[in-house]
Amino acid sequence: MVRTRLKWKCIFFSSIILLNVFTKSLPINTQIKSLTNSDTNFKNSETPIVIEPVQGFPVPNSETIVDNKNVSVMGVPVNETRDFMFRQNVRPGQTVRSYAVEITVNGDSFDGRAVLNVYLSDDTRDDEIVVHVDGLDINSVKAGLLSIANANDAEFWIDGDRLFISPAIPGQLFFVVIEYSGALASNGHGLYIGQYDEDSYVAMNLHPTYARRVFPCMDEPTEASSMSFTFNNLDYTHLISNSQLEDNSQTQFRPLIQSPHLWGMVAHNFVNINIPIANVLLYGRAGISNQDAIASLAINSFYTNLNEWTDKLYTEIIVHQDGRMHIMALPDVSTDWHSLSMVGIWEPYVFMETTHSVKQRSLALPKIAEAMAKQWFGYVIFPQNWRYEWVVSGLASYAGWKMVKMFQGDGLGTDPTMLDVHTLFVTEVIQESLLRDSYETTGVLEPDDDLFDEEPIREHIGANGILKYKAPAIMRMIRVVLGGEDTDYVQLAARALVNRQSLEWVHTLTFIDAVNSEWIGSANNDMVGDFGEYLEPWIKHNGYPLIRVSRVRGSGVLLSQERFGFSNKPFQPTRVPITYTTSTELNFDLEHIHPTDMFDQSHNLAFNLGDDDWVLFNIQGQGYYRVSYDNDLWENIIGALEDPETREEIHPLNRATLIDDALNIARAGRLDYDIAFRVVLTMEHETEYAPWKAFVRNMEFLRKRLVAYVDDDEDLDQDIYLRMVRRTIHAFENEIGFYPDMATTEPTMQTLTRGLVMEHACKANYAPCIAAAVDWFYERNNVGVVNPNIPHEIRPAVYCTMVREGDEEVIEALEDRLELEPTHYERLVILESFACSQDEDFINGLLDQTIADDSPFMVEERLRIFAAVAESSTANANLARNFMRIRTANIRDMYGGPEKLEEAFFILAENMIDEGLAEQFEIWADGQNNQLDDSQNAARRALAQIKENLIWNERSQEEVYEWIDENHAPTLMLSAMALCVSIMVKLFIH
């Protein structure tokens, strides 16, 4: 008699209620533990089980059978962890010991056959077998007790994303044979087909929860099982996967013990572009030449140093692994990979010309390094549940940035062509994280509950979450707190995990134990008594501390703490590491970065400060917090910044931190804009990258809103924001300028600064910037042809300015240039510049092309174009919003699935800058027929972010306008010159 779904659910909930009664008798095992680099022995302590061969599949031997009584989890006997393990299964009391999966590709679909070796506990042997499926059509299910030869048809049904199987008779060990079919995706997830040029490839990327879209499975990170795959009908030059091919087979791969999300495969016709180092192969599209030199050098360095940094050789991770690391430059998709031997990276992050954009290098090198680091932090160790992904992701990113720093430098070397990686980590990771973490809707690093469903997992680990930024930022601060620059306890803990927990899951307590195993007993534990207690508020709460510094006459300064966010947050005491320097005893060196004090509520520091002296906290911006000062101290700091000589005494990262903190604290309504803007105006003396990055990141928020504020009121100054640019750009324009000397090699960070500032200045309609863009754009002796010698770094500013200010001839010239552009990155620069057009019909047509069946754009390019449109102007942001409203389902299908759709929500959120745009977004997000499906919650979080930004409009928009209007006194000469240049530019363009 077929059991009903209702009966199973009753049994499920009853079993939870009776869990404590059964704890001592329930032999639940959900995890194959203690995996080593050699075959691991597992025995069934009761009845020996004979596994008969299945034709066409490798046979798990006795070494893959699980010992249900003797297995331990993190050193704790399983019977002591059953309450925990019970809750994490898709089906309590069920373990899949092995998967043997055969996939046959047929055009844009596939047929599958999966053989599962399923073990059921004594107390659940009467219940249905349950596995994840998502979008699969199940054709037949057979189940056999103890042997595949006994397999008979079994009753089955699907409820949601789960397949329920009811064998003819109850039992404990089953072989289940499932035949099914599915469709190939096109978005880089699951089993998908990628398209580029006139060719294609087929790949399988199962991270994080896409295994269920490829074969019926227990799709959870802890479900490590013996897994083998066979791939048929893939007519490509190369077929590569995690493990070695079986002897005498070109399609069947040897089994590995791993979690489903860690398996990957690529069948392709890509060309082996280079072999950067032994055991590492770099693949790309045919026809790419002279673009791999920098990536190859970087890969060589990263591979060598990761082996040493982790103290675990890549080639010895697990028996039967492929042994080679295949790095694939994927032309069409950008997504994370965690599968052994398979490293998929979006092509613009890999290939670049010898003379290239410094910005491309600054983006690409961390992407390559992090992707390679995931072979260790993501595969060798993986999270016990997705709520603990912060540990693995944080270590991968931390290690990746460390590899880039070892390859490029930290700005202290003598080679000016190298990146200052230390500065980039502070500006692109720490400060970006502080900004994102200021919103009320931002998640935490470690949620309170385990995550199983795709939607909350996407929310937590996806591009819209805080994890990718905050996790490495916190890892960096941990290093500072525990050992400073002298001893890297994060590295030591990482080594301990990848060697002592190899091929096992980890969670926060595991990480704490790994840190303690190296740190306790050292001479560096003077600041933190209990590391776990110290860590908890940083990972369990969103937001971060704001430290207020007040001078106490005659006795130093008093520090107090509150919780920072753009909306009010309840106070959460957090032990904050204090580093500081004063004008009388300057010390900005990293060698002295180990904190001098820690405090969680208030603290007094006793030192002498004269009436004109200043103190700065958070040396080089290494701490994850913001700092504000009382008015007297702000006055002294501003005075030091206004003097070019004393300004140079302050480290550029601290100058950047002052800009970043002042503008964000004012944005939250906790600092008067009079102080924040006086700090900003000292930028007239600034030429360094870090302060300019902080300026552009935060002033862009104001620019957009001031432009919208004055747009419909002729009585207001239409150039109100332009005044701020005119007053802050003097040193940059005099010492760096918009015209690099093509005959000399300038410092790389200076080149990066020029591109950053020029792009912002041209957006603000700064006439000299626009004039420079016009001057650079066309080839001198070839009318209508784009100048091929425009310096790479300023191309985004030049192209965008010309598209915005020009006509159809500019678009046509860029389209011609697009056909000649040799690199994917430079192609993307042109595509994004099209979004700067203010022609409504053109923008609507451009957006329509991103979802057309015959779209000329590759998958990731479509989202990048949408983002560029949304960010280019208020009018275009409204067009992007309307396009989202009517084309939601198409965007999901064509941009890369729900992850990319939701990323688009948050891009829109930052550009819905007034009440009208916000209202229209809300009508769509809350509408009944909005086609949002399981992205509804993400849209509502984006809406909440929009509303949080609108609070600033109500509180500060008018104040900011009036301050700029009342505190600006340009000379008549400067105003007249700017006006003349602007008129000449307009006449020249039109």
DACOR-V810766 format. One record per backbone hydrogen bond with DSSP energy under -0.5 kcal/mol. NH is the residue of the N-H (numbers start at 0). CO is the residue of the C=O. If there is no record, write none. Layout:
[[NH CO] [NH CO]]
This chain:
[[7 3] [8 4] [9 5] [10 6] [11 7] [12 8] [13 9] [14 10] [15 11] [16 12] [17 13] [18 15] [20 17] [21 17] [22 18] [24 21] [25 21] [26 24] [27 25] [31 223] [32 30] [35 37] [41 61] [44 42] [47 45] [50 48] [51 49] [56 53] [59 57] [63 60] [64 41] [64 61] [67 65] [70 66] [72 75] [73 71] [75 72] [77 70] [79 76] [80 77] [84 80] [85 81] [86 82] [87 83] [87 84] [88 84] [88 85] [93 90] [94 118] [96 94] [96 116] [97 116] [98 225] [99 114] [100 227] [101 112] [102 229] [103 110] [104 102] [104 231] [105 108] [108 105] [109 181] [110 103] [111 179] [112 101] [113 177] [114 99] [115 113] [115 175] [116 97] [117 115] [117 173] [118 94] [119 171] [120 92] [123 120] [124 120] [124 121] [126 123] [128 164] [130 162] [131 216] [132 160] [133 211] [136 180] [137 135] [138 136] [138 178] [139 178] [141 176] [142 151] [143 174] [145 172] [146 144] [149 146] [150 147] [151 142] [153 140] [154 165] [156 163] [158 161] [161 158] [162 130] [163 156] [163 161] [164 128] [165 154] [166 164] [170 124] [173 117] [174 143] [175 115] [175 173] [176 141] [176 174] [177 113] [177 175] [178 139] [179 111] [180 136] [181 109] [183 107] [184 190] [189 204] [191 189] [191 202] [192 184] [193 191] [193 200] [195 198] [198 195] [200 193] [201 266] [202 191] [203 264] [204 189] [205 203] [205 262] [209 205] [210 205] [212 209] [213 210] [214 210] [216 131] [218 216] [219 217] [222 219] [223 221] [224 257] [225 96] [226 224] [226 255] [227 98] [229 100] [230 250] [231 102] [234 232] [235 233] [237 267] [239 265] [241 263] [243 319] [245 251] [248 245] [252 228] [252 250] [253 243] [255 226] [257 224] [257 255] [261 258] [262 259] [264 203] [265 239] [266 201] [267 237] [267 265] [270 283] [272 270] [272 281] [273 281] [276 279] [279 276] [280 324] [281 273] [282 280] [282 326] [283 270] [287 284] [288 286] [295 291] [296 292] [297 293] [298 294] [299 295] [300 296] [301 297] [302 298] [303 299] [304 300] [305 301] [306 302] [307 303] [308 304] [309 305] [310 306] [311 306] [315 312] [316 313] [320 317] [321 241] [324 278] [325 323] [325 340] [326 280] [326 324] [327 325] [327 342] [328 282] [328 326] [329 327] [329 344] [339 261] [341 338] [342 325] [342 340] [343 341] [344 327] [344 342] [346 329] [348 345] [349 346] [350 346] [351 290] [355 353] [360 356] [361 357] [362 358] [363 359] [364 360] [366 362] [367 363] [368 364] [369 365] [370 366] [371 367] [372 368] [373 369] [374 371] [375 372] [376 372] [377 375] [377 380] [378 373] [379 374] [380 375] [381 503] [383 505] [385 450] [387 384] [388 385] [390 387] [391 387] [392 388] [393 389] [394 390] [395 391] [396 392] [397 393] [398 394] [399 395] [400 396] [401 397] [402 398] [403 399] [404 400] [405 401] [406 402] [407 403] [408 403] [408 404] [415 413] [417 414] [420 408] [420 418] [423 419] [424 420] [425 421] [426 422] [427 423] [428 424] [429 424] [430 425] [432 428] [433 429] [434 430] [435 431] [436 432] [437 434] [438 435] [441 438] [445 538] [456 452] [457 453] [458 454] [459 455] [460 456] [461 457] [464 461] [466 459] [468 465] [469 465] [470 466] [472 468] [473 469] [474 470] [475 471] [476 472] [477 473] [478 474] [479 475] [480 476] [481 477] [482 478] [483 478] [485 482] [486 482] [488 486] [491 487] [492 488] [493 489] [494 490] [495 491] [496 492] [497 493] [498 494] [499 495] [500 496] [502 379] [503 379] [503 500] [505 381] [510 506] [511 507] [512 508] [513 509] [514 510] [515 511] [516 512] [517 513] [517 514] [518 514] [519 515] [521 518] [524 521] [526 523] [530 528] [533 529] [534 530] [535 531] [536 532] [537 534] [538 534] [538 535] [539 535] [540 536] [543 563] [545 561] [546 625] [547 545] [547 559] [548 627] [549 547] [549 557] [551 555] [552 550] [554 551] [556 604] [557 549] [558 602] [559 547] [560 600] [561 545] [563 543] [565 437] [566 437] [573 599] [575 573] [575 598] [577 596] [578 576] [580 615] [581 584] [582 613] [591 588] [592 589] [595 577] [596 577] [598 575] [602 558] [604 556] [605 603] [606 604] [612 609] [615 580] [617 578] [620 617] [621 618] [624 622] [625 544] [627 546] [629 548] [633 629] [634 630] [635 631] [636 632] [637 633] [638 634] [639 635] [640 636] [641 637] [642 638] [643 641] [646 642] [647 643] [648 644] [648 645] [649 645] [649 646] [653 650] [654 650] [655 651] [656 652] [657 653] [658 654] [659 655] [660 656] [661 657] [662 658] [663 659] [664 660] [665 661] [666 662] [667 663] [668 665] [669 664] [674 671] [675 671] [676 672] [677 673] [678 674] [679 675] [680 676] [681 677] [681 678] [682 679] [683 680] [684 681] [685 682] [691 687] [692 688] [693 689] [694 690] [695 691] [696 692] [697 693] [698 694] [699 695] [701 697] [702 698] [703 699] [704 700] [705 701] [706 702] [707 703] [708 704] [709 705] [710 706] [711 707] [712 709] [715 712] [717 715] [719 716] [722 718] [723 719] [723 720] [724 720] [725 721] [726 722] [727 723] [727 724] [728 724] [730 683] [732 728] [733 729] [734 730] [735 731] [736 731] [741 739] [743 740] [745 743] [747 415] [750 746] [751 747] [752 748] [753 749] [754 750] [755 751] [756 752] [757 753] [758 754] [759 755] [760 756] [761 757] [762 758] [763 759] [764 761] [765 760] [766 764] [768 765] [769 765] [770 766] [771 767] [772 768] [773 769] [774 770] [775 771] [776 772] [777 773] [778 784] [781 778] [784 781] [786 776] [789 786] [793 790] [794 790] [794 791] [797 793] [798 794] [799 795] [800 796] [801 797] [802 798] [803 799] [804 800] [805 801] [809 806] [810 806] [811 807] [812 808] [813 809] [814 810] [815 811] [816 812] [817 813] [818 814] [819 815] [819 816] [820 816] [826 822] [827 823] [828 824] [829 825] [830 826] [831 827] [832 828] [833 829] [834 830] [834 831] [835 832] [836 833] [839 837] [842 838] [843 839] [844 840] [845 841] [846 842] [847 843] [848 844] [849 845] [849 846] [850 846] [850 847] [851 847] [851 848] [854 851] [859 331] [861 857] [861 858] [862 858] [863 859] [864 860] [865 861] [866 862] [867 863] [868 864] [869 865] [870 866] [871 867] [871 868] [872 868] [876 872] [877 873] [878 874] [879 875] [880 876] [881 877] [882 878] [883 879] [884 880] [885 881] [886 882] [890 886] [891 887] [892 888] [893 889] [894 890] [895 891] [896 891] [900 896] [901 897] [902 898] [903 899] [904 900] [905 901] [906 902] [907 903] [908 904] [909 905] [910 907] [911 907] [911 908] [912 910] [917 913] [918 914] [919 915] [920 916] [921 917] [922 918] [923 919] [924 920] [925 921] [926 923] [929 926] [934 931] [935 932] [938 934] [939 935] [940 936] [941 937] [942 938] [943 939] [944 940] [945 941] [946 942] [947 943] [948 944] [949 945] [950 946] [951 947] [951 948] [952 948] [953 949] [954 950] [955 951] [956 951] [956 952] [959 955] [960 956] [961 957] [962 958] [963 959] [964 960] [965 961] [966 962] [974 970] [975 971] [976 972] [977 973] [978 974] [979 975] [980 976] [981 977] [982 978] [983 979] [984 980] [985 981] [986 982] [987 983] [988 984] [989 985]]
